[in-house]
Amino acid sequence: MPRGTAVPLRNALLVLALLAFSTCKWRAEAPAPPPPAPTPTAMPEPKKVKFEATAYSLKGITADGSRTREGIVAADPRVLPLGTRIRVHGAGNYSGVYVVRDTGRTIKGREIDIYVPDNDAAREFGRRTVEVEILK
């Protein structure tokens, strides 16, 4: 090989190697675009269950050890365990959010007792069918 021909030959080989590399299928490809985001679906309406509700006004200690006060209900622990947060619908002025803190001796199944601080108001409440929505 004559002198001075090695450099152009080496350059030609480099060009060929680069061309071969740029057309190879194994080279890194651009990452695929992410899949489209799922379309938001409406959350299902929380389930409301019918319960029989009465009111009580006895002051004392609840089944979980706290004192009776507004915002608590008594329930059958097999249906609504202690500590369950519920929303009561259809109880007039007493509709709202409550926490199950007590179990009544006579409460069985889908029944709740809503604590009301006034005896007359508890008597006036009577017994009603309400809807209970379990929050947590």
C-alpha atoms as one frame of an Amber mdcrd trajectory, in Angstrom:
protein
   0.000   0.000   0.000   1.476   3.314  -0.992   2.214   5.875   1.611  -0.544
   8.392   2.401  -3.424   6.109   1.389  -4.070   4.770   4.928  -5.764   7.931
   6.197  -8.342   8.284   3.388  -9.043   4.554   3.574  -9.539   4.735   7.313
 -11.862   7.738   6.867 -13.850   5.845   4.226 -14.186   2.860   6.576 -15.419
   5.145   9.377 -18.033   6.665   7.084 -19.225   3.197   6.044 -19.391   2.081
   9.692 -21.410   5.159  10.654 -23.808   4.579   7.762 -24.260   0.957   8.738
 -24.844   1.889  12.387 -27.409   4.557  11.545 -29.517   2.090   9.551 -29.389
  -0.752  12.115 -32.698  -1.731  13.702 -31.151  -2.478  17.091 -30.211   1.108
  17.801 -32.135   2.989  20.451 -35.506   4.186  19.271 -37.394   7.146  20.610
 -39.653   6.038  23.488 -43.205   5.265  22.538 -45.700   7.932  23.522 -47.579
   7.163  26.754 -51.019   5.609  26.372 -53.858   8.089  26.481 -55.156   8.893
  29.943 -58.356   7.077  30.813 -61.414   9.217  30.539 -62.751  10.124  33.970
 -65.835   8.205  34.952 -68.403   9.401  37.383 -67.982   8.057  40.887 -70.835
   5.779  41.862 -73.420   7.342  44.111 -72.782   6.330  47.740 -75.120   3.589
  48.816 -77.858   4.644  51.201 -79.466   1.967  53.357 -82.784   2.296  55.175
 -82.612   2.162  58.992 -85.127   2.701  61.761 -84.035   5.640  63.917 -85.031
   6.681  67.403 -83.566   9.348  69.650 -82.252   8.991  73.185 -81.163  11.513
  75.778 -79.623   9.391  78.537 -76.385  10.886  79.742 -73.557   8.520  80.525
 -70.638   6.546  79.128 -70.871   4.950  75.677 -69.689   1.484  74.680 -66.374
   2.900  73.431 -65.750   4.746  76.724 -66.627   8.304  75.656 -69.384  10.419
  77.178 -72.718  10.797  75.402 -72.883  13.996  73.378 -74.313  15.363  70.149
 -72.857  13.797  67.007 -72.946  10.200  68.215 -75.277   7.321  67.513 -75.786
   3.883  68.955 -75.987   0.949  66.540 -75.750  -2.818  66.319 -71.959  -3.415
  66.080 -72.535  -6.323  63.677 -74.100  -3.857  61.206 -72.199  -0.632  62.007
 -69.004  -1.266  64.026 -67.917   1.231  66.685 -66.055   4.153  65.114 -67.979
   4.041  61.812 -68.746   7.486  60.369 -72.196   7.757  58.830 -74.402  10.408
  57.270 -78.073  10.253  58.237 -80.653  11.485  55.713 -84.342  12.021  56.416
 -84.086  12.764  60.137 -85.223  16.392  59.902 -83.119  18.658  62.128 -81.066
  15.619  63.126 -79.876  14.751  59.620 -76.105  14.962  59.368 -72.821  13.217
  60.060 -72.469  10.992  63.119 -69.975   8.534  64.588 -71.088   5.199  66.011
 -69.867   5.301  69.628 -72.476   3.232  71.424 -74.370  -0.033  71.239 -77.865
  -0.156  72.636 -79.085  -3.243  74.493 -82.216  -3.355  72.379 -80.688  -2.275
  69.056 -80.742  -5.169  66.601 -80.013  -5.057  62.880 -80.633  -1.867  60.929
 -81.535   0.397  63.823 -79.788   3.476  65.182 -80.345   5.654  68.233 -79.378
   9.300  67.743 -78.220  11.119  70.866 -80.294  14.240  71.584 -79.495  16.264
  74.734 -83.136  17.193  75.452 -85.690  14.618  76.737 -88.662  16.343  75.091
 -86.868  16.569  71.730 -85.979  12.873  71.941 -89.606  11.983  72.684 -90.837
  14.232  69.872 -88.432  12.588  67.406 -90.211   9.276  67.898 -89.325   6.457
  65.505 -88.568   7.202  61.844 -87.273   5.475  58.791 -84.068   7.200  57.683
 -81.378   6.533  55.127 -77.832   5.902  56.347 -74.798   6.428  54.151 -71.569
   4.865  55.415 -68.703   7.330  55.063 -65.836   5.403  56.670
